[in-house]
Amino acid sequence: MATEEEAIREKWQKNPMTKPRVEKITVNIAVGKSGEPLEKASKILENLTKQKVSHRKSKKTIKDWGLRKGDPVSCIVTLRKEKASEFLRKAFTAVGNKLSKDAFDKEGNFAFGIREHLELPGERYQPELGIIGMDFAVTMGKSGYRVQTRRLYKSKVGAKHRVTVPESICFLKEAFEIEIVGANES
């Protein structure tokens, strides 16, 4: 009797197209206000990822918080391919190579965060920038997912070819040596 993980690995052996991969990782720092704090967060994110930062704007006005609609309130970077895998290794080190089972959605994607960017390996404190936390959202995919994003002849990815949570967990254990903990144990 084979376990679920062994069955998944056997399926990957028979058909390599069914093995999931990291499509992209989105790193987000939500500051909540524009100006100097956002500039510091942008500088930190740019130093970490070596990539240009994009800003996101507020969707509504909230007078109590001093927010106006259209003000930039967060910065974001999207990493793909090798850069994504390298950065994900660093991010997993910051959380102790553990991930909660609740971090996954039904499509096999997952998200987690850190309270201080200094938890990432190789980062040093810079007094002029301060300490900032960030969120990581990882999108999983498989070979053949391009059919839903291509320009000509768009199509849907079949239900049997979508990434499932057990496949995503099995891939993370194999590729990144991650330990998945239950909801109450993290």
N, C-alpha and C positions, 0 to 999 in steps of 0.2 A: 504494500500500500504506500503510494508516494504522497508526500506532503504537498501542500498547495504551491510552495516555492519551487520544489523539484519539478512539478508539472509545468510551471511557468517557464523554467529554464529549458526544459525539454522542448516546449513549444518554440522557444527562441532558436534552439538548435535546428529544428526542422525548417523553420521559416524565419530568417534573419530580419525580414521586413516587419515582423511583429515586435521587435525589441524597441522599447521606448528610448528616448533621448531628451536631453535638455534643449528645448527650443530657444528659450530666452530667460533671462533673469532681470527683473525690474527692481531697481534700488530707489527707494523713496524716503525723503526726509521732509516731514511736514512740520513747519515752524509755526504757522498760524498767523504770521504777520509779515509784512514786507519791510524793506529797509535793511539795516545792518545785520540783524539776525539771519535773514535769508541769504545775504551775501556771504556771511561766514559759513553757513551750511553748504552753499554752492561751492565755495572754495574747498571745503573738506571733501565733498563728494567728487569733485574734479581731481583732487589729489589721490583719492583712493582708487578711482576707476580709470584715470588717464583718458578721460573722454569728456566731450562737451556736455554741459548740463542743460536740461530743459526746465522751464518754470511752469507751474500750474497755477491757475487763477481761482480766486474765490467765486463760488456760484451764487451766493446770496449776501445780503447785507445783514450783519448782526451788530447792532449798536452797542450792546453790553460788552462785547468783546473788542470793539473798535475795528470791526471788519467792514469793508465796503466791497460791493460786487465788482469783480474785475481786478482786484488787487492780487498780485502774486503772493501765494502763501506757502508754496512747497516747491521743492526741486526734485527732479527725477532723471534717472539714467537707465537706458536699456542696453544690456550686454548680450551678445550672441556668440555662438560657436565656442572657440577655445577660450576667449576672454571670460565667457560666462562660466565655464567649468572651473577655471583657475580661481575666479572670484568666489564661486560657490564653495570651493574647498576652504578658503579663508573664512567665509561666513560660518561654515559648519564647525570649524575649529573654535570660533568665538562662542558657540552655544554648546561646546563640549561634545560634539559629534552625536548629539541626541536631538530627536525630533518627536513631537507629540503626534499621536495618531489623529487628533482633532485638527491638525494643521492642513489636512488633505481635503480637497473637494471631490465631488463624484467623478470628475474628469481626470483625476490623478495629479492635478496641479496642487501646489502647496505654498504656504506663506509662513514666515516667522520674522521675528525682530530681535534687535539687541538694544540695550539701554544706553550704551556708550560706544562710540566708534573706536575707542582705545582698546576694546576687547579683540579687535581684529589683529592678527599677528603682524608684527613689523610696524605698527603705528605708534608714534610718540606724541606726547602732549605738547600742544602749541598754545601758550597762554593767550595769544592774540585771537585765536579762533574758538577756544573753549572746548566743551565736550557736548556731543550731540548723539542722539539715538537714531536708528533707521530701521526701515522695514524692507524685507526681501520677498518678492513674489516670483515664484518659479513656474514657468509654463512648460509642461511636458508634451511631447508629440512623438509621432512615429514616421518612418519613411512613408511617403505617399500622402501626407497631410497637405501638400502643396495644392492638391486639386481644389481645396476650398478657398484658396487665396489667389490663385492665378487669374490673369485677366480674361483670357479666352477659355471658353468651355468650363466654367465653374461647375463644380459638382459637390455633393455632400460626402463626408467620410462616413462609411457604413458603421453601424453599431458594433459589429464584431471587430472592427479595426481601431476603435477608440481605446485610449489608455484607461485602464482601470486602476483603482487604488492599490490592490495587491501587486499588480505589475509595477507600478511606480515605486512601491516600498521595496520590492525585490531588486529593482534596478539600483536604487539608492544604496541598499546594503552591499550590492556587488561592486558598484563603481566608486562609491564614496566611503564605504565602511561605516555607515550610519546605524545607530541603534534607535529603533522606534519604541517609544515608551507609551504606555496607555494614557488615557485622558487624566486620570487621577494621580499618576505617578510623576508627571513632569513638574 
